[in-house]
Amino acid sequence: MSKYFLPIIFLFVITPVFSESEHTDIVLVNGYAITDIEINYELKQLEQQAMIVGEQQKTPLNYAYIEELRNTVISTLINKHLILQECDKRNITINPEIINQKLLMLKTQFPEEQQFYDFLTTSHITEDKLLEEIKVALRINQLAEQIVKEHNIGIQSEEQKQKALATLLTELLDEAEIIWVD
């Protein structure tokens, strides 16, 4: 497994599970609604991570910057959905076998299988949701590889892929229809 795969997984692992219940659209990204449920889930995940770090470092949580954090979460979700929309336009799909292989590789990083399931429980994520996030990470990686190839950049290093995605994201943001509902 690439040393960059896990950070990508943990970046996207905090994406929410969508609910059928009432929700408020906060922002529309090319017609896709980012809801308060999605934003609040992200914030809750970040809060839980901060509590774990705070407990390990014995430092109290600082809630002074919650609005700034909320805006950062919204920006991150906008970026994510723009990139995923581009994946859809390019028909980027991932073979389910590859997704399952990545999950198995992730499981092997835990000494015992129960520790993996304990991790899921403490992270408030289901195995199905984790599979979906692995799929998202793989799609984004494949998009980055396509862009690097299209621009004849040469070596497909992680740095080159990140630069290619950043350039694409700038273009997508310029072209996007982003409507703030809230």
N, C-alpha and C positions, 0 to 999 in steps of 0.2 A: 504494500500500500504506500502511496506517495505520502511524504511527510506533510504535504499541503492538503491532503484529502480531509483529515480530521478537522482542521480549522474551518474548512468550508462546511463540513457537516455541522459543526457546532454553531456556525454563523446562521445556518438555516434551520437548525433543529428547534429554534425558538419561534418559528412561524406557527400561528395558531391553527387549531382545528375549527373549521367553519361550522356554525350552528344554524339550525332552522329557526331559532327563536328570533324575537324582535331585535333589530339592531339599527343603528344609525350610520348612514353613509357619511364619512368624513371627507373623503376626496375621491374623485373619479379620475382614473388614469386610462385614457383612451377608451372610456366606457366601462372599465372594470372598477368596481366599488371597493375601496378599502374602508372597512367598517371599524366602529369603536370596539367591537369584539376582538378583531385582529390586533388593533393597537394595544388594547388593555392586556391581551394575552402576552404580547411581546414585553410590555412593561412589567408584568408579573414575573415573567421568566427572568428578566434582568434583575428584578428585585431579589428573587430567590438566589441568583448567582452572587449578587452583592452580599446577601446575608451569609452565604457560605464563605466567601472571601473575608467578610467582616468577622465572622466567628473564628476563622483560622488566624486572622491577624489581631483579633480582640479589639477591633475598632467599630464604633457605632456607625450605622447607616446615615448618610447625609441626604435628606430629602429636599434640600434647598433648590436643587436644579431640576426638579421633576418636569417642569414645563419645557425646559431646554431638552431634556431627555426624550420627552414625548415628541417634540418636533424632529429630533434625530431619528427616532423610530419611524415616524411617518415618512421622512425622506428616504430612509433605508428601504421601506416597503415600496415606495414609488419606484425606486431604482430596480428593485428585485422584479417587480411586475413588468416594468418596461423591458428588462432583459428576457424574462420568460415569454413575453409577447413576441419578441424577436425570434426566440427559439421556435415558437409556434409558426411564425411566418416562414421560417426556413425548414419546417417539418423535421425538427430535431427530436428524435425519439431514442429511447434507450431500451435495449433488450432486457426483459425481466430477469433473465438468467444472470446478466451482469450485475443488476441491482442486488440480487440475492447473494452473489459472490462477495460483493462489497460488504453486505451485512454480515456474512460469515467471517470476513476478515476483521470487521469491527469487533465481533463477539470474541475472536481469539485474542484480542488485546486484554481481555479480562481473564485472570487466572482460573476462575470458575464461572460456569454459565450463570449461576445464581447471581453473581456480582453484576453481570450484564443486566439482568432483569431488575435488580435493585437500583442500578443506575437509571433505568427507564422510569421506575417508580418515583425516585427522588427528582427526576427531571420532568415529571408530569407529562410524559409522552408515551404513546403506545408504539408497539413494534410496527404496526401499519403506518403510523405517521412518520416514524423514522425511515421506513422504506420509501415513503414519498419524498422525504427530504434528501435521501441519498439520490433518488432519481433527479431531483431539481439540481443538486450539485453536479451530477454527471452531465446533465443537459447544458448547464452553464459552461462547464469545462469543454464540452464538445463545440459549443458556439465559439469560445475563445480560440480553440484550435482551428476552426474554419476561418476565422478572421485573420489569424496569423498566416495561414496558407494563402488566402486571397491577396494579402499585401506582400507576399513573397519576403517575409521578414527573415526567414531562415530557421534557425534553431528555435524550437518551441519550448523555451524555458518558462517557468512560472512567471517570471518577471515580464517576459514578452506577452504572455497571455493576459496578465493583469493590465498592462498598458493598452493592449488591444481592446479589452473590455471597457476600460476607462474612456478611450476615444469613442467607441461605439455608444456608450452611455451618454456622452456629451451630445452626440448627434441625435440620439433618441429623445433626450430632454428638450432639445431645440424644436423637434418636430411634434412632440407629444401634446395632446390636449389634456391638460390637467385642470380639473375644476374642483375648487374647494367648496364643499357643501356646508360644512360646519362653520 
